[in-house]
Amino acid sequence: MAQPRISALRVTERLDTSISLGESHFREFKSAWDQSTDPPRRRDVKLIARDIAETLVAFANADGGELYVGVEDDGGITGIDYSDTQFALLTEACRTHVHPGTPLPNPTIARVSYKDKTILYFQVAKSTERVHLTSDGRCLQRFDRQNRPVPAEEIQYGRQEQLSREYDRTFIDAATLQDLDIGLIDAISKEHAGGQSAEKFLQYMELADYGSDGLRLRRGALLLFAREISRWHPRCEVRIVRVSGQALGVGKDYNIIPRDDQTVRGNVLHILQTAWDTLRPYLTQTKLVESGIFRENLVYPEEACREALINAVAHRDYSIEGKGIEILIFDDRLEVKSPGGLLSSISISDLRTGKRTHQSRNAYLARVLREFGYMREMGEGMLRIFRTMRDRDLVAPELDADGTRFDILLHHRSVFAPKEQEWLRAYGQYNLSRDEQRTILLGRDGHHLSTNQIMKTLGIVDTDEFRKLVEHLRRKGILYNVVGKASKGVGTRARREMGRFAIRPPDQTEQYLLELVDVLRKMGPRSAISSEDLTILKRQLSSSSPFLEAPYESLKLLGFADERMRPLPALNLIWSDPATTVVDSNIERTKGRPTRVVQAAPMSASPTYVGTVVVISREKGFGFIKDDKNVGLFLHKTALTGISWDELQEGTRVRFELSFAEVPGKPRAARNVQLEATQAKGRNYGERGKGTGRRASSAYHTTRKP
């Protein structure tokens, strides 16, 4: 059968753009020269013929594509220098080197001259009728920029699957160029395709072709660029619903507020952007934290949610025209429901286990979205969803599918046990990374941690990454070295197994942080913190403060100052209201920008209590207080107000407030400790309600590390 030909002019125009875009899932360059020799010599024509057949078979078994012979991998034009007889062998390779029982679907062939070099061009469409094999019986499939061997049964089609695969490639006779958003096409063409006209751009992307009646548009062009999509598809839409509760009610129990039920309609490019803008506000939650600050917390990771949306829009079955995509946001989960089941070559288990699996139901849509940046590497979207949830220590996504639907469920439930979460919440003000949280959990029971233990638990293989982790925790005042000079002279292997590090409990870290805040408050407002200011700060900190060693780094990591030591909102809040306690420096960031602090709680808002100092460890800088109900509280010397550490004695009556943090199994810390006036009348914990006394501990931990 004669092969279709294409004009040399069209190939030349395509090649200009193809070289600028480079190789991709839809495009391959093949050299006719052996570049390993000097000078390069011609490759065996039989090897090139084999390469041509393999590439075209892989394209046909995937999403179609084009092959340029005479172009290097980097886009350099080296051309082909063969006789006419040898050229004939190459042009026939798509027949002679393909299994006769699985012929390719009429590949397009052209031999052209480009920049004084001869180029051979092949183009083959995605096949929907059969699985194609090479002449020696191998089944190959295109995956990004590789031609991979796959079992033939993985590419089999069911009838509905075949219909859905052909949906976006079908030509629509009634559609014309005026039915498309030409401005949108021109903008994309200008940015990515050298400013080609709308007609040429659509042809280049295989979304249109000239027939006897003029330019004919595929349905994919309408799905992507239609001005009025409802004329061509009744449910090209994404419905986003916020449900109050964990189940959708009906009748009088219907639990959806009208303003939280929004449907985004339009062409694919429109709904990708607009649906994301509509969904994004529902991914956060505003809460009043313990220190009296309102903060927006990200409930669902943005990257996972965005990938789930893109996956649904790009891969839904558009041949199911009676349904649209639905995104339901419940109190405990987010569900993305997409019309159309998985393709026969993809299984739920493959997706759950992270197997790199890719098949495009909508090849033309996927090509545009991939080529122009709406999607990234083919087959990696689901991998990124699972990886993002895992990196945030959230439970893995749930996947569910049948012949008509595919659902992704994202939960904002932590993989940490409740007691672990309670412990981590006590460190909530430190803007901890995932690895920092896991390190803190390792030392939760006071155990000393070794280098190998931390690296093995966290899966760290780079020692520089480990050093950065330890350094950040040290500068935040959370981790400290319990070995010090004693490790000198010990071999490297033994040192890595040695318990060198420990985690300060939250009541101690809070005392050091309060001391730092007090020193910063006294420093007063300024446009930037100078080296002289840092020197003064170090002089005013206690000798055991973890912020003495590198205050510059500590202020940055605690969220008080930027790289140039300019104050950030947390520090400005301290300076703007002297009565304001800002212990909570964990300012959530979105794309590097701190969220707005709405309100801060003044120190005077905290209730005060009275008690008696019962233990003083003068050198270690801490002690214990008993209140009038015999409840024990931890006392650090940095918690004193209006009295020096040396003046305080056992038996002294004091007035104090409670620390913000509560540590499971540890006495709560006292803060703002001052001498009790003789006329002062104390208050016991029962006045606070809700049994605060449950935190009491009758045992005093006088051997705890500072």
SULJO-V159193 format. One record per pair of residues at least 12 apart in sequence whose ideal C-beta (glycine too) atoms are under 8 Angstrom apart, sorted by the first residue. I is the first residue (numbers start at 1). GAP is how many residues later the second one is. If there is no record, write none. Layout:
i=(I/I)
gap=(GAP/GAP)
This chain:
i=(1/1/3/3/3/3/3/3/3/4/4/4/4/5/5/5/6/6/6/6/6/7/8/8/8/10/10/11/11/11/11/11/12/12/13/13/13/14/14/14/15/15/15/15/15/16/17/17/17/17/18/18/19/19/19/20/20/21/21/22/23/23/24/24/24/24/25/25/25/25/25/25/25/25/25/25/26/26/26/26/26/26/26/26/27/27/27/27/28/28/28/28/28/28/28/29/29/29/29/29/29/30/30/30/30/30/30/30/30/30/31/31/31/31/31/31/32/32/32/32/32/32/32/32/33/35/40/42/42/45/45/45/45/46/48/48/48/49/49/49/49/49/49/50/50/50/52/52/52/52/52/52/52/53/53/53/53/53/53/53/54/54/54/54/54/55/55/55/55/56/56/56/56/56/56/57/57/57/57/57/57/57/57/57/58/58/58/58/58/59/59/59/60/60/60/60/60/60/60/61/61/61/61/61/61/61/61/61/62/62/62/62/62/62/63/63/63/63/63/63/64/64/64/64/64/64/65/65/65/66/66/66/66/67/67/67/68/68/68/69/69/69/69/69/70/70/70/70/71/77/77/77/77/78/79/79/79/79/79/80/80/80/80/81/87/87/90/91/91/91/94/94/94/94/96/97/97/98/98/98/98/99/99/99/99/99/100/101/102/102/102/102/103/104/104/104/105/105/105/105/106/107/107/107/108/108/108/108/109/109/125/125/126/126/126/128/128/128/128/131/131/131/133/139/139/139/141/143/143/143/143/144/144/144/144/154/154/155/156/156/157/158/160/160/160/161/161/161/163/164/164/164/164/164/164/165/165/165/167/167/167/167/167/168/168/168/168/168/168/168/168/168/169/169/169/169/169/170/170/171/171/171/171/171/171/172/172/172/172/172/172/173/175/175/175/175/176/176/177/177/177/177/179/179/179/179/179/179/179/180/180/180/180/180/180/180/181/181/181/181/182/184/184/185/185/185/185/186/188/188/189/191/192/192/199/202/202/202/205/205/205/205/206/206/206/207/207/207/207/207/208/218/219/219/220/220/220/220/221/222/223/223/223/223/223/223/224/224/224/224/224/225/225/226/227/229/229/229/230/233/233/234/234/235/235/235/235/236/236/236/236/236/236/236/237/237/237/237/237/237/237/238/238/238/238/238/238/238/238/238/238/238/239/239/239/239/239/239/239/239/240/240/240/240/240/240/240/240/240/240/241/241/241/241/241/241/241/241/242/242/242/242/242/242/243/243/243/243/243/243/244/244/244/245/245/246/246/246/246/247/248/262/263/264/268/268/268/268/269/271/272/272/272/272/272/275/275/275/276/276/279/279/279/280/280/282/283/283/283/283/283/283/284/284/284/284/285/285/289/289/290/291/291/291/291/291/291/291/291/292/292/292/292/293/293/293/293/293/293/294/294/294/295/295/295/295/296/296/297/298/298/299/300/300/300/301/301/301/301/303/303/304/304/304/304/304/304/305/305/307/307/307/307/307/308/308/308/308/309/309/310/310/310/310/311/311/311/311/311/311/312/312/312/312/312/312/313/314/314/314/314/314/314/314/315/315/315/315/315/315/315/316/316/316/316/316/317/317/317/317/318/319/320/320/320/323/324/325/325/325/332/332/332/333/333/333/333/334/334/334/335/335/335/335/336/336/336/336/337/337/337/338/338/338/338/339/339/340/340/340/340/341/341/341/341/341/341/342/342/343/343/345/345/346/348/348/348/351/351/352/352/352/354/354/356/356/356/357/358/358/360/366/385/385/385/389/391/392/393/393/393/393/393/393/394/394/394/394/394/394/395/395/395/395/397/397/397/398/416/419/420/420/422/423/423/423/423/423/424/424/424/426/426/426/426/427/427/427/427/427/428/428/429/429/429/429/429/430/430/430/430/430/430/431/431/431/431/431/431/432/433/433/435/435/435/436/436/436/436/438/438/439/439/439/439/439/439/440/440/440/442/442/442/443/443/443/443/444/446/446/447/447/448/448/448/448/448/449/449/449/449/449/450/450/450/450/450/450/451/451/451/451/451/451/452/452/454/454/454/454/470/471/472/474/474/475/475/475/475/475/475/475/476/476/476/476/476/477/477/477/477/477/477/477/477/478/478/478/479/479/479/479/480/480/480/480/480/481/481/482/482/482/482/482/483/483/483/487/502/504/504/504/505/505/505/506/506/507/507/507/507/507/507/507/507/507/508/508/508/508/508/508/510/510/510/510/510/510/511/511/511/511/511/511/512/512/512/512/512/512/513/513/513/514/514/514/514/514/515/515/515/515/516/516/516/516/516/516/517/517/517/517/519/519/519/520/520/520/520/520/521/521/521/522/523/523/524/525/525/525/525/526/527/527/528/528/528/528/529/529/529/529/529/530/534/534/537/538/542/542/542/544/544/545/552/555/558/558/559/559/559/559/560/568/568/569/569/569/570/570/570/570/570/573/573/577/577/579/579/579/580/580/580/580/581/581/581/581/582/583/584/603/603/606/606/606/607/607/607/607/607/608/608/608/608/608/609/609/609/609/609/609/609/609/609/610/610/610/610/610/610/610/610/610/610/611/611/611/611/611/611/611/611/611/611/611/612/612/612/612/612/612/613/613/613/613/613/613/613/613/614/614/614/614/614/615/615/615/616/616/616/617/618/618/620/621/621/621/621/621/622/622/622/622/622/622/623/623/623/624/624/624/625/625/625/625/627/627/627/628/628/629/629/629/629/629/630/630/631/631/631/631/632/632/632/632/632/632/633/633/633/633/633/633/634/634/634/634/634/634/635/635/635/636/639/639/639/639/639/639/640/640/641/641/641/642/642/643/643/643/652/653/653/654/654/654/654/654/655/655/655/655/655/655/655/656/656/656/656/656/657/657/657/658/658/658/659/662/665/666/666/667/667/667/667/667/668)
gap=(102/105/88/91/92/103/104/105/106/102/103/104/105/103/104/105/102/103/104/115/117/103/102/104/105/100/193/99/101/103/108/110/100/102/183/187/191/52/107/190/53/56/99/104/106/178/176/177/179/187/48/50/52/56/58/55/174/171/350/53/50/122/120/121/346/347/37/38/40/117/118/119/120/342/345/353/33/37/38/39/40/116/341/345/38/39/40/41/27/31/37/38/39/40/117/38/39/42/43/44/46/18/21/22/25/37/38/39/40/41/12/39/40/41/42/47/16/37/38/46/47/48/49/50/45/37/38/39/40/37/41/44/45/43/21/42/45/40/41/43/44/47/48/43/47/84/15/17/38/41/42/45/70/40/41/43/44/45/81/82/43/80/84/86/93/12/67/87/92/38/42/48/51/66/68/41/47/75/76/77/81/82/83/90/82/83/84/89/90/65/67/83/44/45/64/65/66/67/72/66/70/71/78/79/80/81/89/94/64/79/80/81/297/298/63/79/297/300/303/304/59/60/61/62/142/299/58/59/77/55/56/57/58/54/55/56/51/52/53/21/50/51/52/53/47/48/49/50/48/37/38/40/42/39/35/37/38/39/40/37/38/39/40/37/24/33/30/18/20/29/13/15/28/30/39/37/38/34/35/36/37/33/34/35/36/38/35/32/28/29/30/31/29/20/23/28/19/20/22/24/19/15/16/17/13/14/15/16/12/13/44/81/39/43/237/29/34/37/38/21/24/25/19/12/13/16/14/213/215/235/236/214/233/234/235/190/191/190/188/189/187/186/157/159/243/182/183/200/156/153/154/155/156/176/197/196/197/198/52/150/151/152/195/50/51/52/55/150/194/195/196/197/49/50/51/194/195/48/49/38/40/45/46/47/48/44/45/46/47/50/60/43/42/46/47/57/39/41/21/22/38/40/38/43/47/48/49/52/53/18/37/41/42/45/46/47/44/45/46/86/16/41/85/13/16/17/40/12/13/184/12/181/179/180/16/13/15/19/159/162/163/166/12/158/161/13/14/17/157/161/13/146/13/99/142/144/145/148/143/45/13/44/45/95/139/142/43/44/45/141/144/42/44/41/40/36/37/38/35/85/88/87/88/86/87/88/89/29/30/31/32/35/82/88/26/27/28/29/34/87/88/25/26/33/37/71/74/75/86/87/88/89/22/23/24/25/85/86/87/88/21/22/23/24/35/38/39/42/87/89/15/19/20/21/85/86/87/88/14/15/18/19/40/87/12/13/85/86/87/88/12/13/87/85/86/84/85/86/87/83/80/16/61/14/45/46/97/101/105/42/37/38/41/97/102/34/38/52/30/33/26/30/48/22/25/47/15/16/17/19/22/51/12/13/14/15/12/14/139/295/370/138/290/291/292/293/309/310/369/307/308/309/313/291/304/305/306/307/308/303/304/305/292/293/300/302/292/299/291/290/292/113/34/110/112/87/88/91/93/81/85/80/81/84/85/93/106/29/105/74/75/77/78/81/28/77/100/102/18/27/59/64/65/71/25/27/70/71/74/97/13/24/25/26/94/96/12/46/48/51/52/55/60/61/23/25/45/46/47/51/91/22/23/24/45/46/22/23/24/44/44/21/19/20/84/16/15/12/13/14/79/80/81/76/77/78/79/75/76/78/72/73/74/75/71/72/73/74/68/69/70/67/68/69/70/65/66/21/64/65/66/60/61/62/63/64/65/59/64/16/18/12/14/13/51/52/53/31/48/34/44/47/29/32/23/24/27/22/20/21/18/12/12/23/25/21/43/42/21/22/23/41/44/45/16/17/18/19/20/21/16/18/19/20/12/13/14/13/25/245/21/24/242/17/18/21/240/241/13/16/17/80/235/236/237/13/51/79/82/234/156/158/84/154/155/156/157/46/48/79/128/155/156/126/128/154/155/156/158/154/36/39/23/25/34/33/36/37/42/19/20/15/19/30/34/40/64/33/38/63/12/15/61/36/58/59/60/59/56/57/52/55/34/51/52/53/54/50/51/52/53/54/46/47/48/49/50/51/15/44/45/46/47/49/44/45/12/15/16/47/31/82/85/72/75/71/72/74/75/78/79/82/33/70/78/81/82/27/32/35/36/68/69/70/77/25/26/31/22/23/24/25/21/22/24/66/225/19/20/17/18/19/20/223/15/16/17/13/203/42/201/202/158/161/199/155/157/127/129/152/154/156/159/160/161/162/114/126/128/161/196/198/73/149/150/151/159/161/125/127/128/148/158/160/30/33/34/35/124/126/45/70/72/67/69/124/125/157/26/27/30/123/21/25/29/31/38/42/57/64/65/66/18/21/22/17/40/51/54/55/53/54/57/18/13/14/51/42/47/50/51/41/39/40/36/37/38/39/26/32/36/37/38/35/17/18/14/13/79/95/96/77/162/93/13/16/12/27/26/27/28/35/25/19/26/18/25/28/12/14/15/17/27/24/27/23/25/23/24/25/20/21/22/23/19/20/21/22/18/77/76/54/69/51/52/66/50/51/76/80/81/47/48/49/64/75/18/46/47/48/49/73/74/75/76/17/18/43/44/45/46/66/70/72/73/14/15/16/17/20/22/42/43/45/59/71/13/14/39/40/41/42/12/22/35/36/37/38/39/41/12/18/36/37/86/35/85/87/32/33/34/85/27/28/86/15/16/17/24/85/12/13/14/15/82/84/12/25/27/43/76/78/29/31/45/48/55/57/58/54/56/55/56/57/64/67/66/68/54/62/64/65/35/64/65/66/67/68/23/25/34/35/36/37/32/33/34/35/36/67/34/35/38/33/17/30/31/32/33/34/33/34/31/32/33/32/33/30/31/32/23/22/23/16/19/20/21/22/18/19/20/21/22/25/27/14/15/16/17/18/13/14/15/12/13/34/12/33/32/31/35/28/29/30/33/34/27)
